[in-house]
Amino acid sequence: MVSDYKMAVQLWKLTPKVKMHLVFALVFLALGILYDSLLKGANAVSALYFALPCTFVHTSFVATNLSGMIQSSTVRKKIFTTFPNLFIIPYILLAYLGVGAFHLYLGMQPVNAVDYATNSALQGRFFLFAGIEILILLAYSAVGNKLLISGAAVFIIMILPIMLFSQSRHTPRIFAFCDGHLIGCFLFGLVMVIIGCVLSVFLTHLLYKRDLSELALKSLARSYMK
C-alpha cells in the first residue's frame, strides 16, 4: 500500500498539466467552503463542490496513461483503479468529517434567529442529502471517462431531484427514520460516503478493460496532450 501510494504521487506529479488540475480542485474546494459557510445548511449543494475534486483525480491519471510514459500493464491497471482511489478515499472522508464537525456545531445551537430544534433538523437534512450527493458523484467520477454520455445522463437524472429536495423545508418520508436525529443523520451521511468509496473501487475495477469514451478521449487529447 505504501509503495503504491509513493508511486501514485510520483506519477501524479508527472501528469500533463497537473498544476491546472490542482488549481481547479482547490477552486472547487474553496467554493464549497465559502458556499457552505454562507448557507449554513440551507441546502446541500456545497457537498458537490467538496466532491468535485475527485473527478480531477481520475482525469489526471487517465492523462498520465495517454502520455505514453507507462509501459507496464500492471502499473497501467493501477492508474485506472488503485491510484485514483488512494487519493480520493482519504480526501472525501476527511472532507465529510470536517464539514460534518462544522454542521454538528451549528446544529447544537440557534443560528440566525432560528430556534435550536428547527436548526438541528436543518443540519440533519444537510447530512442526509450531502451523503447521497457525494455517493452519486463518486460513482460518476469512477465511470465518467469510460461512459461519458450515459454516465453524465444518469448522474444528472439522479442528482437534480436530490438537489431540489435538499432545498426543501420538509424531509421526504423515506428518511423519516432519522429525521430530527442530528447524530443519526450525520452517521447516515457518513455511511453514504463510505458506500460511495466502495462503489468507486468496484466500478473502476469493473470497467478497467473498457475503452475510454471516444468523446472523453478526444477531449483529453485536445486538452492535455498539446
mmCIF file of the C-alpha atoms, coordinates in Angstrom:
data_MODEL
# 
_entry.id   MODEL 
# 
loop_
_atom_site.group_PDB 
_atom_site.id 
_atom_site.type_symbol 
_atom_site.label_atom_id 
_atom_site.label_alt_id 
_atom_site.label_comp_id 
_atom_site.label_asym_id 
_atom_site.label_entity_id 
_atom_site.label_seq_id 
_atom_site.pdbx_PDB_ins_code 
_atom_site.Cartn_x 
_atom_site.Cartn_y 
_atom_site.Cartn_z 
_atom_site.occupancy 
_atom_site.B_iso_or_equiv 
_atom_site.pdbx_formal_charge 
_atom_site.auth_seq_id 
_atom_site.auth_comp_id 
_atom_site.auth_asym_id 
_atom_site.auth_atom_id 
_atom_site.pdbx_PDB_model_num 
ATOM 1   C CA . MET A 1 1   ? 0.000   0.000  0.000   1.00 0.00 ? 1   MET A CA 1 
ATOM 2   C CA . VAL A 1 2   ? 2.780   2.442  0.941   1.00 0.00 ? 2   VAL A CA 1 
ATOM 3   C CA . SER A 1 3   ? 4.739   1.636  -2.222  1.00 0.00 ? 3   SER A CA 1 
ATOM 4   C CA . ASP A 1 4   ? 1.583   2.095  -4.312  1.00 0.00 ? 4   ASP A CA 1 
ATOM 5   C CA . TYR A 1 5   ? 0.964   5.461  -2.707  1.00 0.00 ? 5   TYR A CA 1 
ATOM 6   C CA . LYS A 1 6   ? 4.538   6.622  -3.349  1.00 0.00 ? 6   LYS A CA 1 
ATOM 7   C CA . MET A 1 7   ? 4.302   5.521  -6.978  1.00 0.00 ? 7   MET A CA 1 
ATOM 8   C CA . ALA A 1 8   ? 0.913   7.232  -7.326  1.00 0.00 ? 8   ALA A CA 1 
ATOM 9   C CA . VAL A 1 9   ? 2.351   10.518 -6.039  1.00 0.00 ? 9   VAL A CA 1 
ATOM 10  C CA . GLN A 1 10  ? 5.344   10.297 -8.398  1.00 0.00 ? 10  GLN A CA 1 
ATOM 11  C CA . LEU A 1 11  ? 3.142   9.582  -11.410 1.00 0.00 ? 11  LEU A CA 1 
ATOM 12  C CA . TRP A 1 12  ? 0.670   12.289 -10.462 1.00 0.00 ? 12  TRP A CA 1 
ATOM 13  C CA . LYS A 1 13  ? 3.500   14.834 -10.376 1.00 0.00 ? 13  LYS A CA 1 
ATOM 14  C CA . LEU A 1 14  ? 4.364   13.831 -13.957 1.00 0.00 ? 14  LEU A CA 1 
ATOM 15  C CA . THR A 1 15  ? 0.789   14.230 -15.168 1.00 0.00 ? 15  THR A CA 1 
ATOM 16  C CA . PRO A 1 16  ? 0.428   16.676 -18.089 1.00 0.00 ? 16  PRO A CA 1 
ATOM 17  C CA . LYS A 1 17  ? -0.929  19.987 -16.748 1.00 0.00 ? 17  LYS A CA 1 
ATOM 18  C CA . VAL A 1 18  ? -1.030  18.671 -13.199 1.00 0.00 ? 18  VAL A CA 1 
ATOM 19  C CA . LYS A 1 19  ? -0.907  22.228 -11.857 1.00 0.00 ? 19  LYS A CA 1 
ATOM 20  C CA . MET A 1 20  ? -4.062  23.075 -13.784 1.00 0.00 ? 20  MET A CA 1 
ATOM 21  C CA . HIS A 1 21  ? -5.827  20.056 -12.256 1.00 0.00 ? 21  HIS A CA 1 
ATOM 22  C CA . LEU A 1 22  ? -4.679  21.087 -8.792  1.00 0.00 ? 22  LEU A CA 1 
ATOM 23  C CA . VAL A 1 23  ? -5.840  24.680 -9.255  1.00 0.00 ? 23  VAL A CA 1 
ATOM 24  C CA . PHE A 1 24  ? -9.294  23.579 -10.424 1.00 0.00 ? 24  PHE A CA 1 
ATOM 25  C CA . ALA A 1 25  ? -9.580  21.171 -7.493  1.00 0.00 ? 25  ALA A CA 1 
ATOM 26  C CA . LEU A 1 26  ? -8.604  23.878 -4.996  1.00 0.00 ? 26  LEU A CA 1 
ATOM 27  C CA . VAL A 1 27  ? -11.024 26.361 -6.589  1.00 0.00 ? 27  VAL A CA 1 
ATOM 28  C CA . PHE A 1 28  ? -13.947 23.968 -6.182  1.00 0.00 ? 28  PHE A CA 1 
ATOM 29  C CA . LEU A 1 29  ? -12.868 23.154 -2.637  1.00 0.00 ? 29  LEU A CA 1 
ATOM 30  C CA . ALA A 1 30  ? -12.706 26.879 -1.809  1.00 0.00 ? 30  ALA A CA 1 
ATOM 31  C CA . LEU A 1 31  ? -16.130 27.452 -3.382  1.00 0.00 ? 31  LEU A CA 1 
ATOM 32  C CA . GLY A 1 32  ? -17.532 24.605 -1.311  1.00 0.00 ? 32  GLY A CA 1 
ATOM 33  C CA . ILE A 1 33  ? -16.151 26.107 1.898   1.00 0.00 ? 33  ILE A CA 1 
ATOM 34  C CA . LEU A 1 34  ? -17.470 29.580 1.001   1.00 0.00 ? 34  LEU A CA 1 
ATOM 35  C CA . TYR A 1 35  ? -20.874 28.329 -0.110  1.00 0.00 ? 35  TYR A CA 1 
ATOM 36  C CA . ASP A 1 36  ? -21.255 26.115 2.960   1.00 0.00 ? 36  ASP A CA 1 
ATOM 37  C CA . SER A 1 37  ? -20.238 28.810 5.417   1.00 0.00 ? 37  SER A CA 1 
ATOM 38  C CA . LEU A 1 38  ? -22.700 31.284 3.894   1.00 0.00 ? 38  LEU A CA 1 
ATOM 39  C CA . LEU A 1 39  ? -25.715 28.970 3.633   1.00 0.00 ? 39  LEU A CA 1 
ATOM 40  C CA . LYS A 1 40  ? -25.125 27.168 6.945   1.00 0.00 ? 40  LYS A CA 1 
ATOM 41  C CA . GLY A 1 41  ? -27.077 24.076 5.927   1.00 0.00 ? 41  GLY A CA 1 
ATOM 42  C CA . ALA A 1 42  ? -29.880 25.766 3.960   1.00 0.00 ? 42  ALA A CA 1 
ATOM 43  C CA . ASN A 1 43  ? -29.157 23.228 1.211   1.00 0.00 ? 43  ASN A CA 1 
ATOM 44  C CA . ALA A 1 44  ? -26.566 20.558 0.474   1.00 0.00 ? 44  ALA A CA 1 
ATOM 45  C CA . VAL A 1 45  ? -25.342 21.794 -2.916  1.00 0.00 ? 45  VAL A CA 1 
ATOM 46  C CA . SER A 1 46  ? -21.986 22.681 -1.350  1.00 0.00 ? 46  SER A CA 1 
ATOM 47  C CA . ALA A 1 47  ? -21.340 18.937 -0.938  1.00 0.00 ? 47  ALA A CA 1 
ATOM 48  C CA . LEU A 1 48  ? -20.939 18.675 -4.716  1.00 0.00 ? 48  LEU A CA 1 
ATOM 49  C CA . TYR A 1 49  ? -18.203 21.304 -4.655  1.00 0.00 ? 49  TYR A CA 1 
ATOM 50  C CA . PHE A 1 50  ? -16.356 19.331 -1.987  1.00 0.00 ? 50  PHE A CA 1 
ATOM 51  C CA . ALA A 1 51  ? -16.641 16.138 -4.066  1.00 0.00 ? 51  ALA A CA 1 
ATOM 52  C CA . LEU A 1 52  ? -15.804 17.584 -7.499  1.00 0.00 ? 52  LEU A CA 1 
ATOM 53  C CA . PRO A 1 53  ? -12.010 17.436 -6.953  1.00 0.00 ? 53  PRO A CA 1 
ATOM 54  C CA . CYS A 1 54  ? -12.401 13.635 -7.134  1.00 0.00 ? 54  CYS A CA 1 
ATOM 55  C CA . THR A 1 55  ? -13.228 13.908 -10.844 1.00 0.00 ? 55  THR A CA 1 
ATOM 56  C CA . PHE A 1 56  ? -9.959  15.742 -11.477 1.00 0.00 ? 56  PHE A CA 1 
ATOM 57  C CA . VAL A 1 57  ? -8.015  12.946 -9.777  1.00 0.00 ? 57  VAL A CA 1 
ATOM 58  C CA . HIS A 1 58  ? -9.412  10.361 -12.199 1.00 0.00 ? 58  HIS A CA 1 
ATOM 59  C CA . THR A 1 59  ? -8.805  12.633 -15.182 1.00 0.00 ? 59  THR A CA 1 
ATOM 60  C CA . SER A 1 60  ? -5.219  13.295 -14.081 1.00 0.00 ? 60  SER A CA 1 
ATOM 61  C CA . PHE A 1 61  ? -4.287  9.618  -14.016 1.00 0.00 ? 61  PHE A CA 1 
ATOM 62  C CA . VAL A 1 62  ? -6.032  8.946  -17.331 1.00 0.00 ? 62  VAL A CA 1 
ATOM 63  C CA . ALA A 1 63  ? -3.964  11.748 -18.840 1.00 0.00 ? 63  ALA A CA 1 
ATOM 64  C CA . THR A 1 64  ? -0.819  10.113 -17.417 1.00 0.00 ? 64  THR A CA 1 
ATOM 65  C CA . ASN A 1 65  ? -1.700  6.915  -19.251 1.00 0.00 ? 65  ASN A CA 1 
ATOM 66  C CA . LEU A 1 66  ? -2.358  8.776  -22.511 1.00 0.00 ? 66  LEU A CA 1 
ATOM 67  C CA . SER A 1 67  ? 1.028   10.462 -22.314 1.00 0.00 ? 67  SER A CA 1 
ATOM 68  C CA . GLY A 1 68  ? 2.630   7.128  -23.256 1.00 0.00 ? 68  GLY A CA 1 
ATOM 69  C CA . MET A 1 69  ? 5.151   7.055  -20.418 1.00 0.00 ? 69  MET A CA 1 
ATOM 70  C CA . ILE A 1 70  ? 3.546   3.984  -18.805 1.00 0.00 ? 70  ILE A CA 1 
ATOM 71  C CA . GLN A 1 71  ? 4.697   0.710  -20.359 1.00 0.00 ? 71  GLN A CA 1 
ATOM 72  C CA . SER A 1 72  ? 3.878   -1.824 -17.633 1.00 0.00 ? 72  SER A CA 1 
ATOM 73  C CA . SER A 1 73  ? 0.404   -3.343 -17.902 1.00 0.00 ? 73  SER A CA 1 
ATOM 74  C CA . THR A 1 74  ? 0.312   -3.788 -14.110 1.00 0.00 ? 74  THR A CA 1 
ATOM 75  C CA . VAL A 1 75  ? 1.013   -0.107 -13.496 1.00 0.00 ? 75  VAL A CA 1 
ATOM 76  C CA . ARG A 1 76  ? -1.448  0.849  -16.239 1.00 0.00 ? 76  ARG A CA 1 
ATOM 77  C CA . LYS A 1 77  ? -4.194  -1.074 -14.457 1.00 0.00 ? 77  LYS A CA 1 
ATOM 78  C CA . LYS A 1 78  ? -3.395  0.639  -11.173 1.00 0.00 ? 78  LYS A CA 1 
ATOM 79  C CA . ILE A 1 79  ? -3.620  4.025  -12.906 1.00 0.00 ? 79  ILE A CA 1 
ATOM 80  C CA . PHE A 1 80  ? -7.282  3.356  -13.661 1.00 0.00 ? 80  PHE A CA 1 
ATOM 81  C CA . THR A 1 81  ? -8.115  1.542  -10.417 1.00 0.00 ? 81  THR A CA 1 
ATOM 82  C CA . THR A 1 82  ? -5.866  1.737  -7.349  1.00 0.00 ? 82  THR A CA 1 
ATOM 83  C CA . PHE A 1 83  ? -4.035  5.049  -7.690  1.00 0.00 ? 83  PHE A CA 1 
ATOM 84  C CA . PRO A 1 84  ? -7.038  7.407  -8.034  1.00 0.00 ? 84  PRO A CA 1 
ATOM 85  C CA . ASN A 1 85  ? -8.774  5.821  -5.056  1.00 0.00 ? 85  ASN A CA 1 
ATOM 86  C CA . LEU A 1 86  ? -5.655  6.186  -2.897  1.00 0.00 ? 86  LEU A CA 1 
ATOM 87  C CA . PHE A 1 87  ? -6.177  9.947  -3.221  1.00 0.00 ? 87  PHE A CA 1 
ATOM 88  C CA . ILE A 1 88  ? -9.961  10.088 -3.373  1.00 0.00 ? 88  ILE A CA 1 
ATOM 89  C CA . ILE A 1 89  ? -10.950 7.942  -0.387  1.00 0.00 ? 89  ILE A CA 1 
ATOM 90  C CA . PRO A 1 90  ? -8.871  9.720  2.317   1.00 0.00 ? 90  PRO A CA 1 
ATOM 91  C CA . TYR A 1 91  ? -9.729  13.122 0.862   1.00 0.00 ? 91  TYR A CA 1 
ATOM 92  C CA . ILE A 1 92  ? -13.503 12.674 0.710   1.00 0.00 ? 92  ILE A CA 1 
ATOM 93  C CA . LEU A 1 93  ? -13.673 11.057 4.167   1.00 0.00 ? 93  LEU A CA 1 
ATOM 94  C CA . LEU A 1 94  ? -11.687 13.911 5.704   1.00 0.00 ? 94  LEU A CA 1 
ATOM 95  C CA . ALA A 1 95  ? -13.774 16.470 3.792   1.00 0.00 ? 95  ALA A CA 1 
ATOM 96  C CA . TYR A 1 96  ? -17.029 14.957 5.050   1.00 0.00 ? 96  TYR A CA 1 
ATOM 97  C CA . LEU A 1 97  ? -15.783 14.693 8.637   1.00 0.00 ? 97  LEU A CA 1 
ATOM 98  C CA . GLY A 1 98  ? -14.525 18.296 8.537   1.00 0.00 ? 98  GLY A CA 1 
ATOM 99  C CA . VAL A 1 99  ? -17.760 19.654 7.096   1.00 0.00 ? 99  VAL A CA 1 
ATOM 100 C CA . GLY A 1 100 ? -19.665 17.356 9.441   1.00 0.00 ? 100 GLY A CA 1 
ATOM 101 C CA . ALA A 1 101 ? -17.964 18.848 12.507  1.00 0.00 ? 101 ALA A CA 1 
ATOM 102 C CA . PHE A 1 102 ? -18.995 22.314 11.333  1.00 0.00 ? 102 PHE A CA 1 
ATOM 103 C CA . HIS A 1 103 ? -22.640 21.311 10.836  1.00 0.00 ? 103 HIS A CA 1 
ATOM 104 C CA . LEU A 1 104 ? -22.779 19.379 14.093  1.00 0.00 ? 104 LEU A CA 1 
ATOM 105 C CA . TYR A 1 105 ? -21.626 22.538 15.816  1.00 0.00 ? 105 TYR A CA 1 
ATOM 106 C CA . LEU A 1 106 ? -24.288 24.569 14.004  1.00 0.00 ? 106 LEU A CA 1 
ATOM 107 C CA . GLY A 1 107 ? -26.940 22.002 14.826  1.00 0.00 ? 107 GLY A CA 1 
ATOM 108 C CA . MET A 1 108 ? -26.334 22.316 18.539  1.00 0.00 ? 108 MET A CA 1 
ATOM 109 C CA . GLN A 1 109 ? -27.193 25.998 18.794  1.00 0.00 ? 109 GLN A CA 1 
ATOM 110 C CA . PRO A 1 110 ? -29.576 28.615 17.356  1.00 0.00 ? 110 PRO A CA 1 
ATOM 111 C CA . VAL A 1 111 ? -28.370 30.210 14.096  1.00 0.00 ? 111 VAL A CA 1 
ATOM 112 C CA . ASN A 1 112 ? -29.634 33.429 12.503  1.00 0.00 ? 112 ASN A CA 1 
ATOM 113 C CA . ALA A 1 113 ? -32.676 33.694 14.806  1.00 0.00 ? 113 ALA A CA 1 
ATOM 114 C CA . VAL A 1 114 ? -33.665 30.062 14.060  1.00 0.00 ? 114 VAL A CA 1 
ATOM 115 C CA . ASP A 1 115 ? -34.501 28.055 17.164  1.00 0.00 ? 115 ASP A CA 1 
ATOM 116 C CA . TYR A 1 116 ? -32.474 25.034 18.216  1.00 0.00 ? 116 TYR A CA 1 
ATOM 117 C CA . ALA A 1 117 ? -34.947 22.334 17.117  1.00 0.00 ? 117 ALA A CA 1 
ATOM 118 C CA . THR A 1 118 ? -35.503 23.884 13.685  1.00 0.00 ? 118 THR A CA 1 
ATOM 119 C CA . ASN A 1 119 ? -31.814 24.409 13.104  1.00 0.00 ? 119 ASN A CA 1 
ATOM 120 C CA . SER A 1 120 ? -30.956 20.886 14.268  1.00 0.00 ? 120 SER A CA 1 
ATOM 121 C CA . ALA A 1 121 ? -33.437 19.484 11.741  1.00 0.00 ? 121 ALA A CA 1 
ATOM 122 C CA . LEU A 1 122 ? -31.936 21.751 9.065   1.00 0.00 ? 122 LEU A CA 1 
ATOM 123 C CA . GLN A 1 123 ? -28.424 20.453 9.691   1.00 0.00 ? 123 GLN A CA 1 
ATOM 124 C CA . GLY A 1 124 ? -29.734 16.896 9.787   1.00 0.00 ? 124 GLY A CA 1 
ATOM 125 C CA . ARG A 1 125 ? -31.229 17.283 6.314   1.00 0.00 ? 125 ARG A CA 1 
ATOM 126 C CA . PHE A 1 126 ? -27.894 18.633 5.134   1.00 0.00 ? 126 PHE A CA 1 
ATOM 127 C CA . PHE A 1 127 ? -26.179 15.400 6.218   1.00 0.00 ? 127 PHE A CA 1 
ATOM 128 C CA . LEU A 1 128 ? -28.841 13.246 4.564   1.00 0.00 ? 128 LEU A CA 1 
ATOM 129 C CA . PHE A 1 129 ? -28.564 14.872 1.172   1.00 0.00 ? 129 PHE A CA 1 
ATOM 130 C CA . ALA A 1 130 ? -24.832 15.665 1.292   1.00 0.00 ? 130 ALA A CA 1 
ATOM 131 C CA . GLY A 1 131 ? -24.016 11.988 1.810   1.00 0.00 ? 131 GLY A CA 1 
ATOM 132 C CA . ILE A 1 132 ? -26.209 10.926 -1.112  1.00 0.00 ? 132 ILE A CA 1 
ATOM 133 C CA . GLU A 1 133 ? -24.799 13.638 -3.397  1.00 0.00 ? 133 GLU A CA 1 
ATOM 134 C CA . ILE A 1 134 ? -21.239 12.580 -2.618  1.00 0.00 ? 134 ILE A CA 1 
ATOM 135 C CA . LEU A 1 135 ? -22.119 8.921  -3.226  1.00 0.00 ? 135 LEU A CA 1 
ATOM 136 C CA . ILE A 1 136 ? -23.582 9.740  -6.657  1.00 0.00 ? 136 ILE A CA 1 
ATOM 137 C CA . LEU A 1 137 ? -20.640 11.918 -7.662  1.00 0.00 ? 137 LEU A CA 1 
ATOM 138 C CA . LEU A 1 138 ? -18.072 9.338  -6.538  1.00 0.00 ? 138 LEU A CA 1 
ATOM 139 C CA . ALA A 1 139 ? -19.825 6.716  -8.658  1.00 0.00 ? 139 ALA A CA 1 
ATOM 140 C CA . TYR A 1 140 ? -19.949 9.066  -11.646 1.00 0.00 ? 140 TYR A CA 1 
ATOM 141 C CA . SER A 1 141 ? -16.302 10.103 -11.329 1.00 0.00 ? 141 SER A CA 1 
ATOM 142 C CA . ALA A 1 142 ? -15.333 6.408  -11.435 1.00 0.00 ? 142 ALA A CA 1 
ATOM 143 C CA . VAL A 1 143 ? -17.169 5.795  -14.730 1.00 0.00 ? 143 VAL A CA 1 
ATOM 144 C CA . GLY A 1 144 ? -17.129 9.234  -16.352 1.00 0.00 ? 144 GLY A CA 1 
ATOM 145 C CA . ASN A 1 145 ? -14.112 8.660  -18.577 1.00 0.00 ? 145 ASN A CA 1 
ATOM 146 C CA . LYS A 1 146 ? -15.425 5.297  -19.783 1.00 0.00 ? 146 LYS A CA 1 
ATOM 147 C CA . LEU A 1 147 ? -19.169 6.031  -20.041 1.00 0.00 ? 147 LEU A CA 1 
ATOM 148 C CA . LEU A 1 148 ? -19.166 9.782  -20.538 1.00 0.00 ? 148 LEU A CA 1 
ATOM 149 C CA . ILE A 1 149 ? -22.546 10.413 -22.157 1.00 0.00 ? 149 ILE A CA 1 
ATOM 150 C CA . SER A 1 150 ? -24.632 7.709  -20.472 1.00 0.00 ? 150 SER A CA 1 
ATOM 151 C CA . GLY A 1 151 ? -22.858 8.293  -17.155 1.00 0.00 ? 151 GLY A CA 1 
ATOM 152 C CA . ALA A 1 152 ? -23.493 12.041 -17.310 1.00 0.00 ? 152 ALA A CA 1 
ATOM 153 C CA . ALA A 1 153 ? -27.149 11.472 -18.193 1.00 0.00 ? 153 ALA A CA 1 
ATOM 154 C CA . VAL A 1 154 ? -27.685 9.121  -15.249 1.00 0.00 ? 154 VAL A CA 1 
ATOM 155 C CA . PHE A 1 155 ? -25.765 11.481 -12.957 1.00 0.00 ? 155 PHE A CA 1 
ATOM 156 C CA . ILE A 1 156 ? -27.979 14.449 -13.875 1.00 0.00 ? 156 ILE A CA 1 
ATOM 157 C CA . ILE A 1 157 ? -31.189 12.436 -13.562 1.00 0.00 ? 157 ILE A CA 1 
ATOM 158 C CA . MET A 1 158 ? -30.177 11.252 -10.102 1.00 0.00 ? 158 MET A CA 1 
ATOM 159 C CA . ILE A 1 159 ? -28.595 14.414 -8.726  1.00 0.00 ? 159 ILE A CA 1 
ATOM 160 C CA . LEU A 1 160 ? -31.219 17.006 -9.710  1.00 0.00 ? 160 LEU A CA 1 
ATOM 161 C CA . PRO A 1 161 ? -34.029 15.608 -7.507  1.00 0.00 ? 161 PRO A CA 1 
ATOM 162 C CA . ILE A 1 162 ? -31.603 15.288 -4.583  1.00 0.00 ? 162 ILE A CA 1 
ATOM 163 C CA . MET A 1 163 ? -30.526 18.925 -5.005  1.00 0.00 ? 163 MET A CA 1 
ATOM 164 C CA . LEU A 1 164 ? -34.159 20.065 -5.129  1.00 0.00 ? 164 LEU A CA 1 
ATOM 165 C CA . PHE A 1 165 ? -35.128 18.007 -2.070  1.00 0.00 ? 165 PHE A CA 1 
ATOM 166 C CA . SER A 1 166 ? -32.135 19.410 -0.184  1.00 0.00 ? 166 SER A CA 1 
ATOM 167 C CA . GLN A 1 167 ? -33.568 22.925 -0.568  1.00 0.00 ? 167 GLN A CA 1 
ATOM 168 C CA . SER A 1 168 ? -36.969 21.906 0.772   1.00 0.00 ? 168 SER A CA 1 
ATOM 169 C CA . ARG A 1 169 ? -38.035 22.540 4.350   1.00 0.00 ? 169 ARG A CA 1 
ATOM 170 C CA . HIS A 1 170 ? -39.571 19.081 4.546   1.00 0.00 ? 170 HIS A CA 1 
ATOM 171 C CA . THR A 1 171 ? -37.720 15.778 4.759   1.00 0.00 ? 171 THR A CA 1 
ATOM 172 C CA . PRO A 1 172 ? -39.023 13.070 2.379   1.00 0.00 ? 172 PRO A CA 1 
ATOM 173 C CA . ARG A 1 173 ? -40.794 10.235 4.200   1.00 0.00 ? 173 ARG A CA 1 
ATOM 174 C CA . ILE A 1 174 ? -38.161 7.752  3.089   1.00 0.00 ? 174 ILE A CA 1 
ATOM 175 C CA . PHE A 1 175 ? -35.766 9.454  5.549   1.00 0.00 ? 175 PHE A CA 1 
ATOM 176 C CA . ALA A 1 176 ? -38.259 9.608  8.411   1.00 0.00 ? 176 ALA A CA 1 
ATOM 177 C CA . PHE A 1 177 ? -36.210 7.018  10.349  1.00 0.00 ? 177 PHE A CA 1 
ATOM 178 C CA . CYS A 1 178 ? -33.583 9.620  11.181  1.00 0.00 ? 178 CYS A CA 1 
ATOM 179 C CA . ASP A 1 179 ? -35.491 12.881 10.768  1.00 0.00 ? 179 ASP A CA 1 
ATOM 180 C CA . GLY A 1 180 ? -34.788 15.107 13.737  1.00 0.00 ? 180 GLY A CA 1 
ATOM 181 C CA . HIS A 1 181 ? -31.882 12.983 14.950  1.00 0.00 ? 181 HIS A CA 1 
ATOM 182 C CA . LEU A 1 182 ? -28.788 15.045 14.206  1.00 0.00 ? 182 LEU A CA 1 
ATOM 183 C CA . ILE A 1 183 ? -26.179 12.399 15.041  1.00 0.00 ? 183 ILE A CA 1 
ATOM 184 C CA . GLY A 1 184 ? -28.203 9.749  13.208  1.00 0.00 ? 184 GLY A CA 1 
ATOM 185 C CA . CYS A 1 185 ? -28.309 11.940 10.105  1.00 0.00 ? 185 CYS A CA 1 
ATOM 186 C CA . PHE A 1 186 ? -24.563 12.529 10.346  1.00 0.00 ? 186 PHE A CA 1 
ATOM 187 C CA . LEU A 1 187 ? -23.912 8.793  10.569  1.00 0.00 ? 187 LEU A CA 1 
ATOM 188 C CA . PHE A 1 188 ? -26.295 8.120  7.676   1.00 0.00 ? 188 PHE A CA 1 
ATOM 189 C CA . GLY A 1 189 ? -24.350 10.606 5.539   1.00 0.00 ? 189 GLY A CA 1 
ATOM 190 C CA . LEU A 1 190 ? -21.055 9.003  6.564   1.00 0.00 ? 190 LEU A CA 1 
ATOM 191 C CA . VAL A 1 191 ? -22.371 5.570  5.558   1.00 0.00 ? 191 VAL A CA 1 
ATOM 192 C CA . MET A 1 192 ? -23.390 7.009  2.157   1.00 0.00 ? 192 MET A CA 1 
ATOM 193 C CA . VAL A 1 193 ? -19.879 8.410  1.679   1.00 0.00 ? 193 VAL A CA 1 
ATOM 194 C CA . ILE A 1 194 ? -18.303 5.058  2.589   1.00 0.00 ? 194 ILE A CA 1 
ATOM 195 C CA . ILE A 1 195 ? -20.625 3.271  0.144   1.00 0.00 ? 195 ILE A CA 1 
ATOM 196 C CA . GLY A 1 196 ? -19.577 5.825  -2.481  1.00 0.00 ? 196 GLY A CA 1 
ATOM 197 C CA . CYS A 1 197 ? -15.911 4.969  -1.830  1.00 0.00 ? 197 CYS A CA 1 
ATOM 198 C CA . VAL A 1 198 ? -16.655 1.257  -2.159  1.00 0.00 ? 198 VAL A CA 1 
ATOM 199 C CA . LEU A 1 199 ? -18.544 1.918  -5.405  1.00 0.00 ? 199 LEU A CA 1 
ATOM 200 C CA . SER A 1 200 ? -15.607 3.934  -6.712  1.00 0.00 ? 200 SER A CA 1 
ATOM 201 C CA . VAL A 1 201 ? -13.257 0.990  -6.136  1.00 0.00 ? 201 VAL A CA 1 
ATOM 202 C CA . PHE A 1 202 ? -15.741 -1.541 -7.534  1.00 0.00 ? 202 PHE A CA 1 
ATOM 203 C CA . LEU A 1 203 ? -16.634 0.436  -10.669 1.00 0.00 ? 203 LEU A CA 1 
ATOM 204 C CA . THR A 1 204 ? -13.041 1.305  -11.568 1.00 0.00 ? 204 THR A CA 1 
ATOM 205 C CA . HIS A 1 205 ? -12.123 -2.388 -11.441 1.00 0.00 ? 205 HIS A CA 1 
ATOM 206 C CA . LEU A 1 206 ? -15.302 -3.426 -13.252 1.00 0.00 ? 206 LEU A CA 1 
ATOM 207 C CA . LEU A 1 207 ? -14.697 -1.034 -16.156 1.00 0.00 ? 207 LEU A CA 1 
ATOM 208 C CA . TYR A 1 208 ? -10.898 -1.285 -16.247 1.00 0.00 ? 208 TYR A CA 1 
ATOM 209 C CA . LYS A 1 209 ? -10.791 -3.171 -19.564 1.00 0.00 ? 209 LYS A CA 1 
ATOM 210 C CA . ARG A 1 210 ? -13.404 -0.969 -21.207 1.00 0.00 ? 210 ARG A CA 1 
ATOM 211 C CA . ASP A 1 211 ? -12.041 1.600  -23.657 1.00 0.00 ? 211 ASP A CA 1 
ATOM 212 C CA . LEU A 1 212 ? -12.245 5.276  -22.867 1.00 0.00 ? 212 LEU A CA 1 
ATOM 213 C CA . SER A 1 213 ? -15.291 7.042  -24.230 1.00 0.00 ? 213 SER A CA 1 
ATOM 214 C CA . GLU A 1 214 ? -14.493 8.426  -27.681 1.00 0.00 ? 214 GLU A CA 1 
ATOM 215 C CA . LEU A 1 215 ? -15.682 11.856 -26.602 1.00 0.00 ? 215 LEU A CA 1 
ATOM 216 C CA . ALA A 1 216 ? -13.608 11.728 -23.416 1.00 0.00 ? 216 ALA A CA 1 
ATOM 217 C CA . LEU A 1 217 ? -10.571 10.539 -25.364 1.00 0.00 ? 217 LEU A CA 1 
ATOM 218 C CA . LYS A 1 218 ? -10.833 13.401 -27.855 1.00 0.00 ? 218 LYS A CA 1 
ATOM 219 C CA . SER A 1 219 ? -11.335 15.922 -25.065 1.00 0.00 ? 219 SER A CA 1 
ATOM 220 C CA . LEU A 1 220 ? -8.353  14.645 -23.099 1.00 0.00 ? 220 LEU A CA 1 
ATOM 221 C CA . ALA A 1 221 ? -6.126  14.540 -26.168 1.00 0.00 ? 221 ALA A CA 1 
ATOM 222 C CA . ARG A 1 222 ? -7.087  18.064 -27.120 1.00 0.00 ? 222 ARG A CA 1 
ATOM 223 C CA . SER A 1 223 ? -6.777  19.498 -23.614 1.00 0.00 ? 223 SER A CA 1 
ATOM 224 C CA . TYR A 1 224 ? -3.791  17.685 -22.116 1.00 0.00 ? 224 TYR A CA 1 
ATOM 225 C CA . MET A 1 225 ? -1.631  16.476 -24.949 1.00 0.00 ? 225 MET A CA 1 
ATOM 226 C CA . LYS A 1 226 ? -0.932  19.875 -26.538 1.00 0.00 ? 226 LYS A CA 1 
# 
